[in-house]
Amino acid sequence: MPTITVVGLGFVGLTTALGLSEKGFQVYGFDVHRSKAEKIQSGNVPFYEPGLTELLHKHQGRNFTLVSELQEAACSDIFLFCVGTPSQESGAVDLQPLNKALKQTLKCLDSSRFQVLCIKSTVPPPTTFAHVRKEIEDYGYTVGKDIGLANNPEFLREGHAVDDFLTPDRIIIGVSDNRTQKIMEKLYDFFNVSIHILNLNTAEYVKYLSNNLLATLISFANEQSMIARAIGDIDIQKAFSVLIQDKRWFGTPANMTTYVWPGCGFGGYCLPKDVIAMKFQSQSFGYEASLLKEVLSINDRIMPHLTDVFIKSVSTDSRITILGLAFKPGSDDVRSSPAAKLIMLLGERGYNLLTAYDPMAADSFQSLYGFDINYADTMEEAVSDSDAVVLITAWPEFAEKASSLKKRIVFDFRYFLTNED
């Protein structure tokens, strides 16, 4: 089992150190703040977190050793950095605490051994790849050869941190190289949970992706409550208690997680109409629904954005196939279809060699929009002589016949074919 040093013993660091001790690892802990270290040394946790004091008493002097100098823990295989990363006035993350911890650690490493520096502090991409890597290499080490570099975002909830650490729902590890990956995987051999090995930027991004979603959900609920008060005579508590009984929250018939997935924007009849209506209605009662306004704005901007992605790689004389015309699979509804927006935008950019295919919605699409494009009767026919394929609707047929897309430039704008999980 690898030996661990945890640098920074705040909420995340002390939970991590004692959690790993509970799993049987030999863990050293270091904190630059002497008063905090002295409190921990005396058997007291400097903050309230259920279960942590008991773990400290259980493992202190056994699996967990507090050190006053990092040099005392220079023998460790993995150094986990859990120092604070507060916001600066500008909104940027303050990396000074992390910089200081890195420099202290680099001074005491054993240059004859391959040791891993792993960032658990929450930092935005590309901090580990660009900033931390540079700090290490400026010191004279080569990442992947002399030293390993990783990040390992935490997902600990205050009040539930011990349980979240010991029984996580998933583990995210960003790595710089295969050697580092093998060492980091040993850290979680005893955690009976899925481990996702990612590149450094993606691992950092997942942490922010999670927190940004939670923050957005909270602000969504709060904006809706303000809209309700503006309109009046709405029981907000009862309305939300009914909202969360939607069976999609519980995975049937469609899991709510399918809505938290990037794509081409929402279409059809209900979503566009209802969001526009509530934005207008709230405004008429004196409340500006800024989040709903931005929801509509993003929906308008996503297809021009994806079109820009497309035209950077495909010339105007290319033969292009568009797979999917309905706004979602399992329907022939083409109202507010993302495919219609794409065809219109491509036509404006000079792309005229377009063929479209949809297993159900081709006739209704052609009737409603009247675009001067070719329509294929089968997927095989649609892609037979194409140079580039754009996937707009996530029909199962497209995944089942993905082999027919080989040797073509494929733009999977539903992140559908490439979803390996």
N, C-alpha and C positions, 0 to 999 in steps of 0.2 A: 504494500500500500504506500502511495506517495506521502511524504511529510509536507505539511501545509503551514505557511505563515500568512496570517490575516493582518493586513496593514490598515489600521483605522477600526476602532471598536465602538462605533456608534450603533444605531438601531440595526442596520444591515450587517455591519462587521461582526458585532458580538453574537448576533443570531447565527450568522454563518459559521463562526468559529466554534460555538458550542454545539450547533447542529452537526457539524462534521465530527466533533468529538464524540457525540452520541452515536454516530455511525461507525466509530472505532478507529478513526484517524488520530495520529499524533499531530496536534495543532499548537502552533505558537501564535500569540497575539501581541500586537504592538500598537500603541497609540502615542502620538507626539504630545498630547495634552496630559501632563503629569497628574493633574487633579483627578481626571477621569480614570487614569490607570491605577492610581492609588485606591480609588473607591472600589474598582473591580478587584484589586489585590486583597482588599479587606472583606471580599465576599458579597459586595453590594452592587447591584445593577444600577447605573446612573440614570435610568429612565424606567418607566413602567411598561412591562410587556409580560403578559401572563406566561408562566412556565419557564421563563428565562433564569430567574434566580435559582430555581431548583436544579436546572442544568449546570449552572455555574458551581453550585455547591457539590454536585455529583462529580464533576470532571476537573475542577481546579486542582492542580498539583498531580493530576493523573494524566488524562489525555490532553488536557488544556494547560499550557504553561504561558504565563504572562512574562514578557521580556522587557527590560528597560532600554535596551539598545538592539537595533536590528541585527547587528553583528552576531548577537547570540543565536539568531535563527538563520544564519547564512547557509546552513546545511539543508534547508528545505528544498523540495523538488518543485513546489508550486508556491508562488506569492500571489495572494488575492488582494487586490487593492479596493478597499471599501471606504475611501475617504469622501468627504462631502464635496459636492459640485454645485454650489449655490449659483443663483442668477446674478449677473452684474446688472447695473442700472439700465444698460442697453438691451437687456434680455439675453445676451450671450452667456454661455456657461463659464463660470470662473474656474479655470484649470490650474490655478496656482497651487492649491492644496495637493492636487494629483502630481503636478510637476515636482514639488518638494519631496513627496513620498517616493517617486520614481528615482530621483537623484540619490536619496538616502539609500535606497535598495541597491542601485547599480554599484555603489561604492563597496558594498559588502558581499557581492556575489562571488561564488567560487568559479573562476574562469576556466577551470579544468573540467567542469561538468555542464551538461545541458539542463538548464533550469527554465521554468516557464513563468513569465509575468502575465497575469490575467487581470483584466480590468472588470470589476463588478460595479464600480461606481457608474451611475447613470450619466452617460455622455452621448451627444448626438453624433451620427455618422458624418464625416469619416475620422473621428477623433483617434481611434486606436490605430487605424491604418496609416493615417497621415501624420498626426501629431505625436502619438506615443512612439510609433516606429522611428520617427526622426530623432526623438530624444534618445532612444536606445542606440541607434546607429551613430549619432554624434558622439556618444560615449566610447565608441570603438567596437561595439558588437555588431555582428551580422545576424539579423533575424532569420530564423529557420536553419542556421548553421551553428552559431554559438549559443543562441538563446531562443526560446520559444515565446510567441506572443499570442494571446487569446483574449477574448472578452466573454463574459458569462452574466448576462443581465439577470437581475433579481425581480421577483414578482411577489414580494412580501407585503401583506396587509397588516397595518398596525392593529394590535389586538388579537391577531391570528398568526403572527410571524413564525412561531415555533412549528405549528402544524403545517403551515405553508411550506416551510423549508424541509421538514422531514417527510412530508407526503405531497410533493408538488404535482401539478397536473401535467407539466411538461418541463423539460430542461433545454435551454438554448445555449449553444456554445459556438462562438465565432472563433475561427482558427486561422493562423497564417500558413501552416504547413502540416504535412501528414504526421511528422514526429510529435508535434505539439498536440495534434488531435488524439493520438494514442494515449498520451499522458493524461490529458483532460478527461478522456473517457473512463480512465481508471478511477477518477475522482467520484464518478457517479455509478460505479458498478453495483453498488448496494441500494440503489434507489428505484428499482422496479417501476420505471416510468419511461415514456418515450423520450429519446434524446435527439434533438435536431442539430446536426452539424451544419453550420452556415459559414459564409465568408464574414469577415470582420464587420463590414458595413451593414450587411443584412441583419446580423445579430443585434447590433446597436439599434437599428431601425425598428425591429420588432417591439422593443421596450416602449419606444415613443408611439408606435402604432397602437399598442394596447392602451396606454394612458390617454392618448388623444381621443380614442373612441369613447372611453369612459367619461372624459370631460365633456365631449359633445353630447352624449346621452343625457347627462345632467343638465346641461344648458338647454337642450331641446325640451326637456320636461319643464324647466323653469319658464322658458319662453311661452310654452303652451299654457301654463298656468296664468301668465300675464295676459295672454289673449282672452282666456276664459273670463278673467275679472273685467276686462274691458267690455266684453259683450254683455256680461251680467247674467244672473240667475242660472249659473252653471255650478253644480256640485263637483268641485275639482277632485276631491278625494274619491268619490264614487266613480267619476269618469276614469280615473287612472286605475282604480281597482278592477274595473271592467276591461280596460285596455290590456292589462297584463294577463288576462285570462285567454287571450288569443292563443289557439293551440299551436301556432307556429313557434312560440317561445319554447314549446316542449317537443318540437321535432316532428309534428304531424299536422297536415300532410307534407308541408315543406318547412324545413328548419329555418328559423330566423337568421341563422348564420349565412344563408345564401344571399341575404341582402347586404351583408357586410363583405362584399367582394367587388373588386374593381371591374369595370366593364365599359359599356358605351353610353351609359345614361339610362334613365327610366323613360318608358314610352307607354303605349296603350292608351286607354281612355281615362281610367280612374285617377292614377297618381298625378299626371300633369294637371288635370282639371281641378282636382280637389286642393292641391297645394296652392294653385293660383287663386282659387276661390277664398281660401282661408286667409291668404295674404291680403286680398282685397277687403274681405270682411273686417279683419282686425283693424286695417287702416281706416275704414269708414267709422269705426268706433273709437278712433283716436290713438291706436297703438300701432307702431311701426314694427312689423314682425321681421326683424333683421336676419334672423337665422333662416326663415322660410325664403326670404328674398335671395339669400346667398345659395340656398339649395337649388332654386330655379336658375340662378346665374351659373352655377357649376354645371348643371345639366345642359345648359346652352353652350358652355365652353368646352365640354369634354370631346365632342366629335371634331371640332376644328383642331383641337390639340392632337388627337389621334391621326387626323388627316395630315398634319405637319410631320408626324412621325413617319407616316407612309411615304410621303413624297420625297423625303430625304434619301430613300433607298431605291425608288422605282421611277424609271423614266416615263414620260408621257406616251411613248409609242409602245409601251408594254401591254400585253394582254392580261387583263385582270379579272379574277373571279371573286364574286361576293357570295359568301355562304351564309344564308339566313336573312330573311326579309321580315318575318314576324318579330314583334317586340320582345317575345320570350318563347322558349320551346313549349310545345304542347298547345299552341294556339295559332289561329290564322289571323289574329288581330294585327293590323299593320298601321293603326293610327299612331301618330307621333313615332313612327319607326326610326330607330337610329340608322338603319340601312338607307332610308330615304335621304337623311341628312348627308350621309357619306357620298351617295351618288351625286347629289346636287353639288357638293363641295368639290368632288373630283372633276365634274363637268366644268366647273368654273376655272379649274386649274389646267384644263386641256386634256384630260384623260377621257378618251372616247371609246376605247376598245373594252367595254365592260360586258361581262356575262354574270347573271345572277341565278342562284338556285335556292329553293326552300322546299322542303318536303310537303308543306301544307298550304303556304300562304302566297304562292306566286301569282295566282289568278287575281286574288283580291288586291295584291300590291300593284300589279299592272293596271288594274281597273281604276284604283284610287289615284295613282301618281302619274301614269302615262309617260314614264321615262322612255327615251329612245335607246334602249339597251337590249341585249339578247337574253332570253330566258331558256335555261336548260331543263330537261325533263328528269335528269338523274344527276347525282353528284359526280359520277364518273365522266359524264358528258361535259359537265361544267368545268372540270379541272383538266380535261384531256390535253388541251393545247395552251394552257395558261402559263404566264411567267410568274405571276404573283397571286396569292390567295389571301383574302381578308375574311376572317371569321367574325361574324356579327351576332349570330344567335347560337346558343349552346345546345343545339340539337344533338341527341345521343348518336345519331347516324354519323355525324362528322367525326366523332371520336372513334367509332367502330371502324370507319374507313380511312383513318388517318394515314395509313400506309400509301394511299393514293396521292398524298400531298408531298411525297419525297421529291427532291430535286427542284422544288419550287420555293420561292420566298414566301413564307407564311407569316401573316400578321394575326396572331391569335388575340384579338382585342377583348375576348371574354376570359382570358387566362384559363382556358378550358382544356386544351390539348396537352399543355405543359404541366398541368396539375398532377403531380406524382403521388400526393397524399390521398 
